[in-house]
């Protein structure tokens, strides 16, 4: 089943630098995750053949549906990296337009790109030109700050560039991970575009996922920090049943992670 076919009602394990590494993704897959994403990989470093960057986009054999998230601000590099991700077995490729970390925004990556919707369109177009079969997605926030919430412009630009689905984190760049996610704004994106929308922000329990879908109409939800707290969260959210995991079982889960990482 393809990524787009699998998406409706799914829970996607989001990209987390230092978090969604291959061993941890494998752990989450063993505990029910069906759609996983790599850590953010820099397109330029991939093109420079830097070995540590290649490790970030490596797929585990047991990942049912795997995506690679790329960061970059040059079309030719993003096209090349998207083609590489497809060649290496990715089921979809995502452009990072939401990373709030100063180290990256200062050099024109992540959330800083979303300040220029026309540039977003060109980068998505470049990625689409680099792949032959797999979908391209775009992950972004609501804007740079409360005074510049341009999420609808970014959403339309990404779709105009050929994005097959969108991922919307319901906070601005300045909010980082503070404040509650704005699922009404995510719902506005759902209404504005004709592609699937994955909503992201504050989904920790089954009731959160249910409320998010109801409030926004999103096709799927994405979890990130919740997966670090509960590596079984994808299974829990898809079943709709809260899982009260005993301490000894939790310890066994983290021992398993160590085994996978060795």
C-alpha positions in Angstrom: 0.0 0.0 0.0 1.4 3.4 -1.0 1.9 6.3 1.4 -1.1 8.2 0.2 -3.3 5.1 0.3 -2.1 4.4 3.9 -2.6 7.9 5.1 -6.3 8.3 5.9 -6.8 7.8 9.7 -3.1 7.0 10.2 -0.7 8.2 12.9 2.6 9.4 11.4 5.8 9.3 13.5 7.3 12.7 12.9 10.9 13.7 12.1 12.9 14.6 15.2 16.6 15.5 15.2 18.4 13.0 17.4 15.1 11.4 18.2 13.7 9.6 15.1 17.0 7.7 14.5 16.9 4.3 12.9 17.0 2.2 16.1 14.2 4.2 17.7 12.1 4.0 14.6 12.5 0.3 14.6 11.4 0.2 18.2 8.3 2.2 17.3 7.6 -0.1 14.4 7.7 -3.1 16.6 5.2 -1.3 18.9 2.8 -0.5 16.1 4.1 2.5 14.0 3.1 2.1 10.3 4.4 5.4 8.9 7.8 6.8 9.9 10.0 9.7 9.0 13.8 10.1 9.1 15.6 12.8 11.1 16.1 16.0 9.1 18.9 15.5 6.5 20.7 18.4 4.9 20.5 18.2 1.1 23.9 20.0 0.7 25.7 17.5 3.0 24.2 14.6 1.1 25.4 16.0 -2.2 28.8 16.5 -0.6 28.8 12.7 0.2 29.2 13.2 3.9 28.8 9.7 5.4 27.0 10.8 8.7 24.3 12.5 6.6 23.7 9.3 4.6 23.1 7.4 7.8 20.2 9.7 8.6 18.3 8.5 5.5 18.9 4.8 5.8 15.7 2.8 5.9 15.2 -0.3 8.1 14.0 -3.4 6.3 11.0 -3.7 8.7 9.7 -0.1 8.2 6.3 -0.5 6.4 6.2 3.1 5.1 9.2 5.3 5.4 9.8 8.9 4.4 12.9 11.1 4.3 12.8 14.7 5.4 15.2 17.0 3.6 16.3 20.6 4.4 17.8 22.9 1.9 17.3 26.1 0.1 18.7 25.4 -3.4 16.5 23.8 -6.0 19.2 21.7 -7.7 20.4 20.3 -4.3 16.9 19.5 -3.2 16.1 17.8 -6.5 19.3 15.7 -6.3 18.6 14.7 -2.6 15.0 13.8 -3.4 16.2 11.5 -6.2 18.7 10.0 -3.8 16.0 9.4 -1.2 13.8 7.6 -3.7 16.8 5.5 -4.9 17.5 4.5 -1.3 14.0 3.2 -0.8 11.9 6.1 0.6 8.2 5.9 0.1 7.8 9.7 0.2 10.1 12.7 0.7 9.3 15.8 2.8 10.7 19.3 2.8 11.4 20.9 6.1 9.8 24.4 6.3 9.3 24.4 10.0 12.5 23.8 12.0 12.6 26.7 14.5 16.3 26.2 15.6 18.3 29.4 15.2 21.3 27.5 13.9 19.3 26.6 10.8 17.0 29.6 10.4 20.1 31.9 10.4 21.3 30.2 7.2 18.0 30.3 5.4 16.7 26.8 6.3 13.6 25.5 8.1 11.0 28.0 9.2 12.8 30.9 7.5 12.0 29.5 4.1 8.3 29.7 4.8 8.6 33.5 5.0 8.8 33.4 1.2 5.9 31.4 -0.3 7.2 31.8 -3.8 10.4 30.2 -2.8 8.5 27.3 -1.2 6.8 26.7 -4.5 10.1 26.6 -6.4 11.7 24.2 -4.0 8.8 21.8 -4.0 8.8 22.0 -7.9 12.5 21.1 -7.8 11.9 18.1 -5.5 9.0 16.9 -7.7 11.4 17.1 -10.7 13.8 14.8 -8.9 11.5 11.9 -8.1 9.7 9.6 -10.5 7.2 7.6 -8.4 7.1 8.8 -4.8 5.0 11.7 -3.3 6.5 14.9 -2.1 5.2 16.5 1.1 5.9 19.8 2.9 6.0 20.4 6.6 5.5 23.9 7.9 4.3 26.0 10.9 1.6 28.6 11.1 4.1 31.4 10.4 7.1 33.2 11.8 5.3 34.8 14.7 1.8 35.9 15.7 2.1 39.0 13.5 3.1 37.0 10.5 0.9 33.9 10.2 1.1 33.1 6.5 0.2 29.4 6.7 -2.5 29.6 4.0 -0.1 31.3 1.6 2.6 28.7 2.3 0.0 25.8 1.9 -1.2 27.1 -1.5 2.4 27.7 -2.7 3.4 24.2 -1.7 0.4 22.7 -3.5 1.0 24.9 -6.6 4.6 23.5 -6.6 3.2 20.0 -6.7 3.1 18.9 -3.1 1.0 15.7 -2.7 0.3 16.2 1.0 1.0 18.8 3.7 2.0 18.6 7.3 1.0 21.5 9.5 2.4 22.1 12.9 -0.1 24.3 14.7 2.4 26.8 16.2 4.5 29.6 14.9 8.2 29.6 14.8 8.5 32.0 17.7 6.2 29.8 19.8 8.6 26.9 19.3 6.9 24.2 21.5 5.1 26.6 23.8 1.4 27.3 23.8 -1.3 25.0 22.7 -1.4 24.0 19.0 -4.0 25.8 17.0 -6.1 23.1 15.3 -8.6 25.6 14.0 -5.8 27.0 11.8 -4.9 23.5 10.7 -8.6 23.2 9.7 -8.3 26.3 7.6 -5.5 24.7 5.6 -7.7 21.5 5.2 -10.4 23.7 3.7 -8.0 25.7 1.5 -6.2 22.9 -0.3 -7.2 19.8 -2.3 -4.5 17.5 -0.9 -4.4 15.4 2.3 -3.3 17.4 5.4 -1.5 15.8 8.4 -2.0 17.8 11.6 0.7 18.1 14.2 0.8 19.4 17.7 -0.1 18.3 21.3 -1.3 14.8 20.4 -0.4 12.6 23.4 -3.5 10.6 24.1 -6.3 8.9 22.0 -8.7 11.7 23.1 -6.3 14.3 21.6 -6.2 12.5 18.3 -9.9 12.2 18.2 -10.4 15.9 19.1 -7.8 17.0 16.5 -9.4 15.1 13.7 -12.9 16.3 14.6 -11.8 19.9 15.0 -9.6 20.2 11.9 -10.9 17.5 9.5 -7.3 16.5 8.9 -6.5 13.3 7.0 -4.0 12.0 9.6 -2.1 13.2 12.7 1.6 13.3 13.4 3.3 12.6 16.7 6.8 13.7 17.6 7.6 14.3 21.3 4.8 12.0 22.3 6.7 9.2 20.5 9.7 9.8 22.7 7.6 9.6 25.8 5.6 6.6 24.6 7.2 4.6 21.8 3.9 2.7 21.5 1.9 5.8 20.9 1.1 5.1 17.2 -0.6 1.8 18.2 -2.4 3.5 21.0 -3.8 6.3 18.9 -4.8 4.2 16.0 -6.7 1.8 18.3 -8.2 4.6 20.3 -7.5 2.7 23.5 -5.2 4.2 26.2 -2.4 1.7 27.2 -1.3 1.7 30.8 2.1 0.2 30.4 3.5 -1.2 33.7 7.0 -0.1 34.9 8.6 -3.5 34.2 7.2 -3.6 30.7 8.5 0.0 30.0 11.9 -1.1 31.2 11.8 -4.0 28.8 10.9 -1.7 26.0 13.9 0.5 26.6 16.2 -2.5 27.0 15.0 -3.5 23.5 15.9 0.0 22.2 19.4 -0.5 23.5 19.6 -3.9 21.7 18.4 -2.3 18.5 21.0 0.5 18.8 24.0 -1.9 19.4 
